[in-house]
Amino acid sequence: MFQVKNLRFKYPRNKEYTIKGISFEIKEGEIFGLLGPSGVGKSTTQKILIKLLEKYDGEVSYKGKDIKQYGKAFYQGIGVGFEIPVHFSKLTAQENLDFFKRLYSVNGDIDGLLKRVGLYEDRNKRVNEYSKGMKARLNFVRALINKPNVLFLDEPTNGLDPKNARIIKDIIKEFKGKGGTVLLTTHLMNDVDELCDRVAFMADGKIVEIDTPKDLKLKHGRREVDVEYIEDDIVKKEGFNLDKLSTDHKFLNIVKTKKIITIHSKETTLDHIFIRVTGVENGE
Amino acid sequence: MVNNMLVLFTGELQRMKRYNIFAASLLISLIWIGILQFTGIEDVSSIFPLLIFLDATSMAMLMVGVTMFFEKQEGVIKTLLVSPIDKSEYILAKSFANILSNVVTLGVLYGYSKLFKEINVNILGLLAAVILIAFFHSLLGFLLTYYSKDFTGLLTGIMKYSFVFMIPVLLEQVGLIKNETIKKFLYIIPTKSSMTLLNASSIGIEMLEVVLSTLYLVLISALLYYIVYKKFDEFAIRESGV
Protein backbone atom coordinates (compact mmCIF):
# COMPACT_ATOMS: atom_id res chain seq x y z
CA MET A 1 0.00 0.00 0.00
CA PHE A 2 2.78 2.42 1.04
CA GLN A 3 6.28 1.91 -0.29
CA VAL A 4 9.11 3.97 1.18
CA LYS A 5 12.55 3.83 -0.40
CA ASN A 6 15.67 5.50 0.93
CA LEU A 7 13.69 8.34 2.51
CA ARG A 8 15.76 11.26 3.80
CA PHE A 9 14.41 14.46 5.25
CA LYS A 10 15.97 17.55 6.77
CA TYR A 11 14.03 20.43 8.32
CA PRO A 12 14.99 23.77 6.77
CA ARG A 13 16.57 25.14 9.95
CA ASN A 14 18.35 21.93 10.94
CA LYS A 15 21.90 21.01 9.97
CA GLU A 16 21.35 17.31 10.38
CA TYR A 17 18.89 15.04 8.60
CA THR A 18 15.97 13.93 10.80
CA ILE A 19 15.27 10.93 8.57
CA LYS A 20 18.46 9.27 7.40
CA GLY A 21 17.58 6.97 4.54
CA ILE A 22 14.85 4.61 5.64
CA SER A 23 13.07 2.00 3.54
CA PHE A 24 10.01 0.00 4.44
CA GLU A 25 6.65 -1.09 3.15
CA ILE A 26 3.21 -0.99 4.71
CA LYS A 27 1.25 -3.84 3.21
CA GLU A 28 -2.44 -3.60 2.44
CA GLY A 29 -4.56 -4.89 5.29
CA GLU A 30 -1.85 -4.91 7.93
CA ILE A 31 -1.36 -2.97 11.13
CA PHE A 32 2.13 -1.56 11.02
CA GLY A 33 3.67 -0.15 14.18
CA LEU A 34 6.20 2.65 13.97
CA LEU A 35 7.99 2.73 17.29
CA GLY A 36 10.82 4.51 18.96
CA PRO A 37 11.64 7.19 21.50
CA SER A 38 10.61 10.80 21.01
CA GLY A 39 12.57 12.75 18.43
CA VAL A 40 13.85 9.86 16.31
CA GLY A 41 11.72 10.74 13.29
CA LYS A 42 8.50 8.74 13.73
CA SER A 43 6.22 11.79 13.49
CA THR A 44 8.25 13.20 10.62
CA THR A 45 7.90 9.91 8.74
CA GLN A 46 4.17 9.90 9.40
CA LYS A 47 3.87 13.52 8.26
CA ILE A 48 5.58 12.63 5.00
CA LEU A 49 3.21 9.71 4.47
CA ILE A 50 0.18 11.95 5.02
CA LYS A 51 1.59 14.61 2.69
CA LEU A 52 2.18 17.30 5.28
CA LEU A 53 5.87 17.44 4.39
CA GLU A 54 6.89 17.29 0.76
CA LYS A 55 10.50 18.39 0.40
CA TYR A 56 12.12 15.02 1.03
CA ASP A 57 14.64 12.85 -0.82
CA GLY A 58 13.81 9.30 -1.80
CA GLU A 59 10.59 7.70 -2.93
CA VAL A 60 7.25 7.41 -1.21
CA SER A 61 4.46 5.76 -3.13
CA TYR A 62 0.87 4.96 -2.29
CA LYS A 63 -0.88 2.25 -4.30
CA GLY A 64 2.03 2.27 -6.70
CA LYS A 65 1.91 6.01 -7.42
CA ASP A 66 4.21 8.70 -6.08
CA ILE A 67 2.31 10.45 -3.28
CA LYS A 68 3.44 13.81 -4.65
CA GLN A 69 1.18 13.16 -7.62
CA TYR A 70 -1.91 12.89 -5.43
CA GLY A 71 -4.05 15.96 -4.91
CA LYS A 72 -6.56 16.65 -2.17
CA ALA A 73 -8.45 13.47 -3.18
CA PHE A 74 -5.68 11.58 -1.36
CA TYR A 75 -7.38 12.48 1.92
CA GLN A 76 -10.74 11.02 0.89
CA GLY A 77 -9.39 7.59 1.74
CA ILE A 78 -7.13 8.52 4.64
CA GLY A 79 -8.03 8.89 8.30
CA VAL A 80 -5.67 10.56 10.74
CA GLY A 81 -6.14 10.22 14.48
CA PHE A 82 -4.09 12.76 16.39
CA GLU A 83 -2.95 12.31 19.96
CA ILE A 84 -3.80 15.86 20.99
CA PRO A 85 -7.34 17.32 20.79
CA VAL A 86 -8.15 18.70 17.33
CA HIS A 87 -11.69 19.99 17.65
CA PHE A 88 -13.44 23.33 17.91
CA SER A 89 -13.90 23.55 21.64
CA LYS A 90 -16.94 25.84 21.55
CA LEU A 91 -18.84 23.60 19.17
CA THR A 92 -20.49 20.37 20.27
CA ALA A 93 -19.02 17.02 19.26
CA GLN A 94 -21.91 16.58 16.83
CA GLU A 95 -21.35 20.02 15.28
CA ASN A 96 -17.64 19.25 14.86
CA LEU A 97 -18.37 15.94 13.17
CA ASP A 98 -21.10 17.45 11.00
CA PHE A 99 -18.67 20.09 9.78
CA PHE A 100 -15.90 17.64 8.92
CA LYS A 101 -18.11 14.95 7.40
CA ARG A 102 -19.41 17.39 4.77
CA LEU A 103 -15.86 17.67 3.41
CA TYR A 104 -15.85 14.01 2.36
CA SER A 105 -17.64 12.24 -0.46
CA VAL A 106 -18.21 9.13 1.70
CA ASN A 107 -19.14 9.03 5.37
CA GLY A 108 -18.89 6.27 7.92
CA ASP A 109 -21.62 5.37 10.41
CA ILE A 110 -20.96 8.27 12.76
CA ASP A 111 -23.84 7.59 15.14
CA GLY A 112 -22.77 3.97 15.34
CA LEU A 113 -19.20 4.98 16.10
CA LEU A 114 -20.29 7.50 18.74
CA LYS A 115 -22.35 4.77 20.39
CA ARG A 116 -19.46 2.30 20.26
CA VAL A 117 -17.02 4.69 21.93
CA GLY A 118 -19.60 5.84 24.48
CA LEU A 119 -20.00 9.44 23.29
CA TYR A 120 -23.46 9.28 21.76
CA GLU A 121 -25.25 10.52 24.87
CA ASP A 122 -22.77 13.41 25.15
CA ARG A 123 -22.71 14.28 21.46
CA ASN A 124 -24.51 17.57 22.04
CA LYS A 125 -22.11 18.74 24.71
CA ARG A 126 -19.50 21.30 23.80
CA VAL A 127 -16.05 19.79 23.35
CA ASN A 128 -14.61 22.06 26.06
CA GLU A 129 -16.83 20.16 28.52
CA TYR A 130 -15.26 16.85 27.51
CA SER A 131 -12.64 15.03 29.60
CA LYS A 132 -9.25 14.14 28.11
CA GLY A 133 -10.42 10.59 27.44
CA MET A 134 -13.60 11.77 25.72
CA LYS A 135 -11.57 14.09 23.47
CA ALA A 136 -9.29 11.18 22.56
CA ARG A 137 -12.32 9.06 21.64
CA LEU A 138 -13.76 11.93 19.60
CA ASN A 139 -10.42 12.19 17.74
CA PHE A 140 -10.73 8.51 16.93
CA VAL A 141 -14.27 8.95 15.57
CA ARG A 142 -13.05 11.93 13.53
CA ALA A 143 -10.36 9.71 11.97
CA LEU A 144 -13.02 7.23 10.84
CA ILE A 145 -15.55 9.83 9.68
CA ASN A 146 -14.81 9.24 5.98
CA LYS A 147 -14.78 5.42 6.09
CA PRO A 148 -11.05 5.45 5.21
CA ASN A 149 -8.95 2.65 3.73
CA VAL A 150 -5.88 3.71 5.67
CA LEU A 151 -5.71 4.91 9.25
CA PHE A 152 -2.83 6.79 10.80
CA LEU A 153 -3.17 6.59 14.55
CA ASP A 154 -0.97 8.39 17.04
CA GLU A 155 -1.33 6.98 20.58
CA PRO A 156 -5.02 6.12 20.08
CA THR A 157 -5.46 4.67 23.59
CA ASN A 158 -3.46 7.30 25.44
CA GLY A 159 -5.46 8.71 28.36
CA LEU A 160 -8.18 6.07 28.10
CA ASP A 161 -9.34 3.77 30.86
CA PRO A 162 -8.93 0.02 30.19
CA LYS A 163 -12.57 -0.39 29.16
CA ASN A 164 -12.48 2.37 26.55
CA ALA A 165 -8.99 1.37 25.41
CA ARG A 166 -10.40 -2.11 24.79
CA ILE A 167 -13.25 -0.67 22.67
CA ILE A 168 -10.80 1.36 20.56
CA LYS A 169 -8.52 -1.64 20.07
CA ASP A 170 -11.48 -3.79 19.08
CA ILE A 171 -12.56 -1.22 16.48
CA ILE A 172 -9.00 -1.11 15.11
CA LYS A 173 -9.02 -4.91 14.80
CA GLU A 174 -12.42 -4.82 13.07
CA PHE A 175 -11.11 -2.12 10.72
CA LYS A 176 -8.22 -4.40 9.82
CA GLY A 177 -10.60 -7.35 9.52
CA LYS A 178 -12.46 -5.46 6.80
CA GLY A 179 -9.26 -4.94 4.85
CA GLY A 180 -8.16 -1.63 6.33
CA THR A 181 -4.51 -0.68 6.71
CA VAL A 182 -3.19 1.00 9.84
CA LEU A 183 -0.01 2.86 10.73
CA LEU A 184 0.14 2.91 14.50
CA THR A 185 2.47 5.04 16.60
CA THR A 186 2.44 4.35 20.30
CA HIS A 187 4.61 3.91 23.36
CA LEU A 188 2.30 1.24 24.77
CA MET A 189 4.00 -2.02 23.89
CA ASN A 190 1.03 -4.09 25.05
CA ASP A 191 -1.06 -2.39 22.34
CA VAL A 192 1.68 -3.08 19.80
CA ASP A 193 1.87 -6.71 20.86
CA GLU A 194 -1.87 -7.11 20.57
CA LEU A 195 -2.52 -5.13 17.41
CA CYS A 196 0.51 -4.98 15.13
CA ASP A 197 1.30 -7.45 12.39
CA ARG A 198 4.71 -5.90 11.90
CA VAL A 199 6.68 -3.24 13.69
CA ALA A 200 9.60 -0.99 12.84
CA PHE A 201 11.79 0.41 15.59
CA MET A 202 13.38 3.74 14.80
CA ALA A 203 16.48 5.24 16.39
CA ASP A 204 18.35 8.35 15.29
CA GLY A 205 16.44 8.71 12.04
CA LYS A 206 16.99 5.10 10.95
CA ILE A 207 15.01 1.90 11.15
CA VAL A 208 17.02 -0.41 13.39
CA GLU A 209 14.62 -3.37 13.45
CA ILE A 210 11.63 -4.35 11.36
CA ASP A 211 9.74 -7.61 11.73
CA THR A 212 6.70 -9.23 13.27
CA PRO A 213 6.45 -8.86 17.07
CA LYS A 214 6.73 -12.62 17.44
CA ASP A 215 9.87 -12.94 15.33
CA LEU A 216 11.45 -9.98 17.11
CA LYS A 217 10.78 -11.63 20.45
CA LEU A 218 12.30 -14.86 19.22
CA LYS A 219 15.29 -13.05 17.79
CA HIS A 220 15.99 -11.00 20.89
CA GLY A 221 14.90 -13.56 23.47
CA ARG A 222 16.86 -16.52 24.84
CA ARG A 223 15.73 -20.07 23.99
CA GLU A 224 15.76 -21.01 27.64
CA VAL A 225 13.43 -22.06 30.41
CA ASP A 226 13.93 -21.13 34.05
CA VAL A 227 12.53 -23.54 36.59
CA GLU A 228 12.07 -22.69 40.27
CA TYR A 229 11.55 -25.70 42.50
CA ILE A 230 11.86 -26.88 46.13
CA GLU A 231 14.49 -29.37 47.14
CA ASP A 232 15.25 -30.16 50.78
CA ASP A 233 13.07 -27.22 51.84
CA ILE A 234 15.24 -24.87 49.83
CA VAL A 235 14.03 -22.93 46.75
CA LYS A 236 16.36 -23.60 43.84
CA LYS A 237 16.46 -22.23 40.31
CA GLU A 238 17.84 -23.88 37.16
CA GLY A 239 17.98 -22.81 33.51
CA PHE A 240 17.51 -25.22 30.58
CA ASN A 241 17.84 -25.04 26.82
CA LEU A 242 14.31 -24.81 25.39
CA ASP A 243 15.21 -26.88 22.33
CA LYS A 244 16.53 -29.84 24.34
CA LEU A 245 13.90 -30.07 27.05
CA SER A 246 12.50 -33.41 25.95
CA THR A 247 15.91 -35.10 26.25
CA ASP A 248 17.28 -33.15 29.20
CA HIS A 249 17.29 -35.72 32.01
CA LYS A 250 17.93 -33.18 34.72
CA PHE A 251 14.93 -31.09 33.63
CA LEU A 252 12.70 -34.16 33.32
CA ASN A 253 13.79 -35.39 36.72
CA ILE A 254 12.99 -32.06 38.36
CA VAL A 255 9.55 -31.95 36.73
CA LYS A 256 8.81 -35.52 37.79
CA THR A 257 10.16 -35.52 41.34
CA LYS A 258 10.27 -31.97 42.68
CA LYS A 259 7.67 -29.46 43.70
CA ILE A 260 7.70 -26.81 40.96
CA ILE A 261 7.12 -23.21 41.99
CA THR A 262 7.40 -21.50 38.58
CA ILE A 263 8.43 -22.28 35.01
CA HIS A 264 9.21 -19.36 32.71
CA SER A 265 10.40 -19.36 29.12
CA LYS A 266 12.93 -16.57 28.56
CA GLU A 267 11.04 -15.05 25.64
CA THR A 268 11.65 -11.33 25.78
CA THR A 269 9.06 -8.54 25.70
CA LEU A 270 8.69 -5.70 23.21
CA ASP A 271 9.58 -3.33 26.05
CA HIS A 272 12.97 -5.01 26.38
CA ILE A 273 13.47 -4.98 22.62
CA PHE A 274 12.54 -1.29 22.55
CA ILE A 275 15.20 -0.51 25.13
CA ARG A 276 17.79 -2.73 23.51
CA VAL A 277 17.41 -1.60 19.90
CA THR A 278 16.75 2.08 20.49
CA GLY A 279 19.12 2.45 23.39
CA VAL A 280 16.61 4.24 25.62
CA GLU A 281 13.91 3.47 28.16
CA ASN A 282 10.38 3.31 26.72
CA GLY A 283 8.58 6.63 27.16
CA GLU A 284 11.69 8.78 26.98
CA MET B 1 -14.49 23.15 -5.03
CA VAL B 2 -17.79 25.02 -4.67
CA ASN B 3 -19.16 22.47 -2.21
CA ASN B 4 -16.03 22.55 -0.04
CA MET B 5 -15.98 26.34 -0.19
CA LEU B 6 -19.58 26.42 0.97
CA VAL B 7 -18.89 23.98 3.82
CA LEU B 8 -15.84 25.96 4.94
CA PHE B 9 -17.64 29.28 4.57
CA THR B 10 -20.71 28.23 6.57
CA GLY B 11 -18.40 26.60 9.11
CA GLU B 12 -16.55 29.91 9.47
CA LEU B 13 -19.84 31.75 10.03
CA GLN B 14 -20.97 29.20 12.60
CA ARG B 15 -17.72 29.56 14.53
CA MET B 16 -17.67 33.36 14.24
CA LYS B 17 -21.04 33.28 15.95
CA ARG B 18 -20.12 30.66 18.56
CA TYR B 19 -16.76 32.22 19.44
CA ASN B 20 -18.49 35.60 19.81
CA ILE B 21 -16.52 37.12 16.94
CA PHE B 22 -19.74 38.41 15.35
CA ALA B 23 -20.78 39.79 18.72
CA ALA B 24 -17.45 41.62 19.00
CA SER B 25 -17.91 42.94 15.48
CA LEU B 26 -21.39 44.20 16.32
CA LEU B 27 -20.04 45.83 19.46
CA ILE B 28 -17.51 47.68 17.32
CA SER B 29 -20.41 48.75 15.08
CA LEU B 30 -22.12 50.17 18.15
CA ILE B 31 -18.97 52.16 18.91
CA TRP B 32 -19.05 53.58 15.37
CA ILE B 33 -22.76 54.38 15.87
CA GLY B 34 -21.84 56.12 19.12
CA ILE B 35 -19.29 58.20 17.24
CA LEU B 36 -21.90 59.10 14.60
CA GLN B 37 -24.39 59.98 17.32
CA PHE B 38 -22.15 62.08 19.55
CA THR B 39 -20.29 64.04 16.89
CA GLY B 40 -23.48 66.05 16.55
CA ILE B 41 -23.14 66.14 12.76
CA GLU B 42 -26.50 65.78 11.09
CA ASP B 43 -25.30 64.90 7.59
CA VAL B 44 -22.83 62.03 8.17
CA SER B 45 -21.99 61.49 4.48
CA SER B 46 -18.45 62.81 4.89
CA ILE B 47 -17.59 61.04 8.16
CA PHE B 48 -19.20 57.77 7.08
CA PRO B 49 -16.33 56.60 4.77
CA LEU B 50 -13.85 57.25 7.60
CA LEU B 51 -15.58 54.83 9.96
CA ILE B 52 -16.02 52.24 7.22
CA PHE B 53 -12.32 52.65 6.41
CA LEU B 54 -11.34 51.81 10.00
CA ASP B 55 -13.61 48.78 10.04
CA ALA B 56 -12.74 47.33 6.65
CA THR B 57 -9.00 47.66 7.25
CA SER B 58 -8.03 47.00 10.87
CA MET B 59 -11.03 44.85 11.78
CA ALA B 60 -10.58 42.70 8.67
CA MET B 61 -6.97 41.96 9.61
CA LEU B 62 -7.86 41.33 13.23
CA MET B 63 -10.82 39.02 12.54
CA VAL B 64 -8.79 36.71 10.30
CA GLY B 65 -6.05 36.62 12.92
CA VAL B 66 -8.51 35.82 15.71
CA THR B 67 -10.11 32.89 13.88
CA MET B 68 -6.73 31.50 12.85
CA PHE B 69 -5.33 31.78 16.37
CA PHE B 70 -8.36 29.90 17.71
CA GLU B 71 -7.68 27.16 15.17
CA LYS B 72 -3.99 27.05 16.10
CA GLN B 73 -4.72 27.06 19.82
CA GLU B 74 -7.25 24.24 19.56
CA GLY B 75 -5.19 22.12 17.17
CA VAL B 76 -7.97 22.19 14.56
CA ILE B 77 -5.60 23.43 11.91
CA LYS B 78 -3.87 20.02 12.07
CA THR B 79 -7.00 18.11 11.20
CA LEU B 80 -7.96 20.64 8.51
CA LEU B 81 -4.57 20.06 6.89
CA VAL B 82 -5.36 16.35 6.45
CA SER B 83 -8.85 16.99 5.08
CA PRO B 84 -9.65 16.95 1.35
CA ILE B 85 -9.57 20.73 0.97
CA ASP B 86 -7.30 22.98 -1.06
CA LYS B 87 -5.41 25.75 0.64
CA SER B 88 -7.13 28.14 -1.77
CA GLU B 89 -10.51 26.99 -0.44
CA TYR B 90 -9.35 27.54 3.12
CA ILE B 91 -7.97 31.02 2.40
CA LEU B 92 -10.94 32.17 0.32
CA ALA B 93 -13.64 30.77 2.64
CA LYS B 94 -12.09 32.54 5.61
CA SER B 95 -11.68 35.77 3.64
CA PHE B 96 -15.30 35.70 2.40
CA ALA B 97 -16.67 35.08 5.90
CA ASN B 98 -14.59 37.99 7.08
CA ILE B 99 -15.83 40.22 4.27
CA LEU B 100 -19.40 39.32 5.21
CA SER B 101 -18.73 40.59 8.73
CA ASN B 102 -17.51 43.91 7.29
CA VAL B 103 -20.54 44.10 5.01
CA VAL B 104 -22.84 43.55 8.00
CA THR B 105 -21.12 46.45 9.78
CA LEU B 106 -21.63 48.59 6.68
CA GLY B 107 -25.31 47.63 6.66
CA VAL B 108 -25.76 48.39 10.36
CA LEU B 109 -24.08 51.79 10.08
CA TYR B 110 -25.94 52.68 6.90
CA GLY B 111 -29.25 51.61 8.41
CA TYR B 112 -28.63 53.72 11.50
CA SER B 113 -27.57 56.73 9.44
CA LYS B 114 -30.64 56.45 7.18
CA LEU B 115 -32.98 56.20 10.16
CA PHE B 116 -31.51 58.75 12.52
CA LYS B 117 -29.19 60.98 10.47
CA GLU B 118 -28.85 62.35 7.01
CA ILE B 119 -26.72 60.38 4.61
CA ASN B 120 -26.21 60.70 0.89
CA VAL B 121 -23.84 58.03 -0.36
CA ASN B 122 -23.74 55.53 -3.21
CA ILE B 123 -24.33 52.43 -1.11
CA LEU B 124 -23.61 49.99 -3.93
CA GLY B 125 -20.33 51.74 -4.61
CA LEU B 126 -19.52 51.58 -0.91
CA LEU B 127 -20.42 47.89 -0.82
CA ALA B 128 -18.09 47.12 -3.74
CA ALA B 129 -15.32 49.18 -2.10
CA VAL B 130 -15.76 47.42 1.26
CA ILE B 131 -15.58 43.99 -0.39
CA LEU B 132 -12.34 44.87 -2.15
CA ILE B 133 -10.74 46.61 0.84
CA ALA B 134 -11.79 43.89 3.29
CA PHE B 135 -10.48 41.19 0.96
CA PHE B 136 -7.09 42.85 0.68
CA HIS B 137 -6.85 43.37 4.44
CA SER B 138 -8.07 39.85 5.21
CA LEU B 139 -5.17 38.54 3.12
CA LEU B 140 -2.88 40.87 5.03
CA GLY B 141 -4.32 39.33 8.21
CA PHE B 142 -3.24 35.90 6.94
CA LEU B 143 0.28 37.09 6.31
CA LEU B 144 0.54 38.76 9.72
CA THR B 145 -0.76 35.57 11.39
CA TYR B 146 1.75 33.40 9.52
CA TYR B 147 4.59 35.38 11.03
CA SER B 148 3.15 36.06 14.50
CA LYS B 149 4.21 33.72 17.27
CA ASP B 150 1.19 34.57 19.40
CA PHE B 151 -1.83 36.85 19.50
CA THR B 152 0.19 39.69 21.01
CA GLY B 153 2.53 39.44 18.03
CA LEU B 154 -0.43 39.74 15.69
CA LEU B 155 -1.71 42.82 17.51
CA THR B 156 1.75 44.36 17.33
CA GLY B 157 1.82 43.69 13.59
CA ILE B 158 -1.57 45.34 13.11
CA MET B 159 -0.45 48.32 15.20
CA LYS B 160 2.68 48.75 13.08
CA TYR B 161 0.60 48.58 9.92
CA SER B 162 -1.82 51.14 11.35
CA PHE B 163 0.95 53.59 12.22
CA VAL B 164 2.69 53.32 8.89
CA PHE B 165 -0.20 52.91 6.47
CA MET B 166 -3.44 54.01 8.10
CA ILE B 167 -2.71 57.04 10.28
CA PRO B 168 -1.16 59.18 7.47
CA VAL B 169 -4.25 58.53 5.30
CA LEU B 170 -6.56 59.39 8.20
CA LEU B 171 -4.62 62.59 8.88
CA GLU B 172 -4.99 63.56 5.24
CA GLN B 173 -8.68 62.71 5.33
CA VAL B 174 -9.32 65.07 8.27
CA GLY B 175 -7.22 67.78 6.64
CA LEU B 176 -4.17 67.68 8.86
CA ILE B 177 -1.83 66.82 6.00
CA LYS B 178 -1.87 69.59 3.44
CA ASN B 179 1.55 69.22 1.84
CA GLU B 180 1.00 68.23 -1.81
CA THR B 181 4.21 66.16 -2.02
CA ILE B 182 3.20 64.08 0.96
CA LYS B 183 -0.30 63.72 -0.46
CA LYS B 184 1.11 62.41 -3.73
CA PHE B 185 3.49 60.12 -1.86
CA LEU B 186 0.49 58.54 -0.11
CA TYR B 187 -0.70 57.13 -3.44
CA ILE B 188 1.87 54.35 -3.20
CA ILE B 189 0.19 52.78 -0.17
CA PRO B 190 -2.93 50.58 -0.47
CA THR B 191 -4.76 52.38 2.35
CA LYS B 192 -4.82 55.58 0.26
CA SER B 193 -6.53 53.70 -2.59
CA SER B 194 -8.94 52.23 -0.05
CA MET B 195 -9.88 55.65 1.26
CA THR B 196 -10.19 57.00 -2.28
CA LEU B 197 -12.73 54.30 -3.19
CA LEU B 198 -14.73 54.96 -0.04
CA ASN B 199 -14.69 58.71 -0.63
CA ALA B 200 -15.78 58.15 -4.23
CA SER B 201 -19.12 56.86 -2.97
CA SER B 202 -19.78 59.87 -0.79
CA ILE B 203 -17.94 63.10 -1.48
CA GLY B 204 -17.16 62.31 -5.14
CA ILE B 205 -13.76 61.65 -6.71
CA GLU B 206 -12.51 61.97 -10.29
CA MET B 207 -13.28 58.85 -12.31
CA LEU B 208 -9.64 58.35 -13.34
CA GLU B 209 -8.56 58.32 -9.71
CA VAL B 210 -11.30 55.80 -8.87
CA VAL B 211 -10.30 53.52 -11.75
CA LEU B 212 -6.61 53.70 -10.86
CA SER B 213 -7.32 53.04 -7.18
CA THR B 214 -9.51 50.07 -8.06
CA LEU B 215 -6.89 48.65 -10.40
CA TYR B 216 -4.19 49.19 -7.80
CA LEU B 217 -6.17 47.37 -5.08
CA VAL B 218 -7.15 44.53 -7.41
CA LEU B 219 -3.56 44.01 -8.55
CA ILE B 220 -2.06 44.25 -5.09
CA SER B 221 -4.75 41.88 -3.75
CA ALA B 222 -3.88 39.37 -6.48
CA LEU B 223 -0.19 39.67 -5.60
CA LEU B 224 -0.92 39.31 -1.90
CA TYR B 225 -3.16 36.30 -2.53
CA TYR B 226 -0.30 34.67 -4.43
CA ILE B 227 2.08 35.29 -1.50
CA VAL B 228 -0.45 34.08 1.10
CA TYR B 229 -1.09 30.96 -1.02
CA LYS B 230 2.62 30.22 -1.46
CA LYS B 231 3.51 30.84 2.18
CA PHE B 232 0.66 28.66 3.42
CA ASP B 233 2.81 25.51 3.14
CA GLU B 234 5.45 26.92 5.50
CA PHE B 235 2.70 27.88 7.93
CA ALA B 236 1.16 24.40 7.60
CA ILE B 237 4.48 22.70 8.36
CA ARG B 238 4.94 24.82 11.47
CA GLU B 239 1.37 24.24 12.63
CA SER B 240 1.59 20.50 12.05
CA GLY B 241 3.84 20.43 15.07
CA VAL B 242 7.30 20.84 13.61
Interface residues (C-beta under 8 A of the other chain):
Chain A: Y11 S43 T44 K47 I50 L52 L53 E54 K72 A73 F74 Y75 Q76 I78 V80 F82 I84 P85 V86 H87 F88 S89 K90 L91 E95 F99 F100 R102 L103 Y104 R142
Chain B: N3 N4 V7 L8 G11 Q14 R15 R18 Y19 F70 E74 G75 V76 K78 T79 L81 V82 S83 P84 I85 D86 D233 A236 I237 S240 G241 V242
